[in-house]
Amino acid sequence: LMGPGRHPGRFAAAKVLPDATAPVNMLHSADIIAAVTLLLDTTLCSGVFNLSCPSTLLRQDFYQQAAVSAGAAPAIFAKESAEGRKVNAEKFVRQFNFSYRFAAASDALAYCN
């Protein structure tokens, strides 16, 4: 989760992170609010839904951009890396015709300060 007061560049600053080539599963609070509002306006809703920015970024690329955006020290990635898993949020998009404000997590960085 990222948003005002939750800048990912600050959380990862100068830390050693695993899985450099794993996908980032990140979402801005504005998209969560939009999704919850949509659900509250829906009379018939059941099921489990996942949310994550639809455009896939690698962790090392995203956290490098996040560090620059936050003016923080970049994260360091462990040499060993697992593939990781990308959250599939297509079910929510299809069922509710949902459009993300931020298609990529990097697009939301400017809105996290």
SULVENHU-V814427 format. One record per residue. RES is the residue in one small letter. SS is DSSP state (~ for helix, > for strand, _ for the rest). PSI is psi as a letter, one per 30 degrees, with the letter a starting at -180 (999 if undefined). Layout:
res->(RES	RES)
ss->(SS	SS)
psi->(PSI	PSI)
This chain:
res->(l	m	g	p	g	r	h	p	g	r	f	a	a	a	k	v	l	p	d	a	t	a	p	v	n	m	l	h	s	a	d	i	i	a	a	v	t	l	l	l	d	t	t	l	c	s	g	v	f	n	l	s	c	p	s	t	l	l	r	q	d	f	y	q	q	a	a	v	s	a	g	a	a	p	a	i	f	a	k	e	s	a	e	g	r	k	v	n	a	e	k	f	v	r	q	f	n	f	s	y	r	f	a	a	a	s	d	a	l	a	y	c	n)
ss->(_	>	>	_	_	>	_	~	~	~	~	_	_	_	_	>	>	_	_	_	_	_	>	_	_	_	_	>	~	~	~	~	~	~	~	~	~	~	~	~	_	_	_	_	_	_	_	_	_	_	_	_	_	_	_	_	_	>	~	~	~	~	~	~	~	~	~	~	~	~	_	_	_	_	_	>	>	_	_	_	_	_	_	_	_	_	_	_	_	~	~	~	~	~	~	~	_	_	_	_	_	_	_	_	~	~	~	~	~	~	~	_	_)
psi->(k	l	a	k	f	i	k	f	e	e	e	f	k	g	l	j	k	l	h	e	g	l	l	k	i	l	k	k	f	e	e	e	e	e	e	e	e	e	e	f	f	k	e	j	k	l	l	k	k	k	k	k	k	f	k	k	k	k	e	e	e	e	f	e	e	e	e	e	e	f	h	l	k	l	l	k	k	l	e	k	k	l	e	l	k	k	k	j	g	e	e	e	e	e	e	g	h	k	k	k	e	j	e	k	e	f	f	f	e	f	g	f	999)
